[in-house]
Amino acid sequence: MIVWITQSCDANETALILGIITKEAGRKELVSTKKPLVIVTRRLPEHVETRMCELFDTELNIKDQPMSEKQLLDAVARADVLVPTVTDHIDKKILNAAGENLKLIANFGTGVDKIDLNAAKQKNITITNTPGVLTEDTADMTMALILAVPRRLVQGAAFLQQRIEEWEGWSPTWMLGHRITGKRLGIVGMGRIGTAVAQRARAFGMQIHYHNRRPVPAELETSLEATYWDSLDQMLARMDIVSVNCPHTPATFHLLSKRRLALMKPTSYIVNTARGEVIDENALTQLLEKGLIAGAGLDVFEHEPAINPKLLKNDRVVVLPHLGSATIEGREAMGDKVVINIKMFMDGHMPPDRVLLDAVE
């Protein structure tokens, strides 16, 4: 049984003149005497929670266990601001239960695919996220997987940890992998993270290819010596390593479908640090078992936190527990953005990271 415990900052203390210098305005905004009720669904870095308690009437999730649907319904009914994470399902049922005071959902994370944007728009609830601060961390993790899978790093480490007595030292033919220098890297989604991955891969001597809704600026394409593919199918059939770096949207669900995965070469590898739903996980598992794809590096999963057991048992697959943004610096920067978005909104200004809902039908 999950026990829900909150810590509420003192809302009756003498109002202090607190301010925050925003990146957009570059000037101090004063806190009103009535603090908004901010409910946070998961444990955040300590300095972020402390700052929230200074600025707002804040309820914190001390247990750091995901909120149940009942708890989310209670939270949206009471809060002025909800701070969910990328794993919280803020669906239509939850949003329809929102009280009149809920005007802002300040998401702790970039992805908002688990928030029903249509329902939020109908309820006139503003959505913000935390873009830009996780680019380097996620690109580093992507590059780590691009190295780890072909070079069999995890498999080698596991051998020493579990079977050290069998190791006889260096051998000219044992545990051989593949170099990545000179290999073709196909990037699916050339946004901030995809571009950062391309820059790192280029330093390792890889050939950069990419599929995107549109080509990147010519200057960037030239500096990366990158090749643009309008056809994802054609790109997949020619790559040595494929890196998934696009967001999860209705248009990208199972973008890497069974048909498309089957286009990849039997000697190719696939890495995903974006969203698990972009890949048909069952189809990927089957192709890996049959040797029709050489290996995979996965930091995200289609039904997270559930993972196909066959992926866990496959020694040609490196699985990580969603560590792409898991740095102290990255998570603190995310929290700072959440605080700024709330502060700006409550002071009557446009939050800098507002998710545009105008195009949502």
Order of alpha helices (4+ residues) and beta strands (2+ residues): beta-beta-alpha-beta-alpha-beta-alpha-beta-alpha-beta-alpha-alpha-beta-alpha-beta-alpha-beta-alpha-beta-alpha-beta-alpha-beta-alpha-beta-alpha
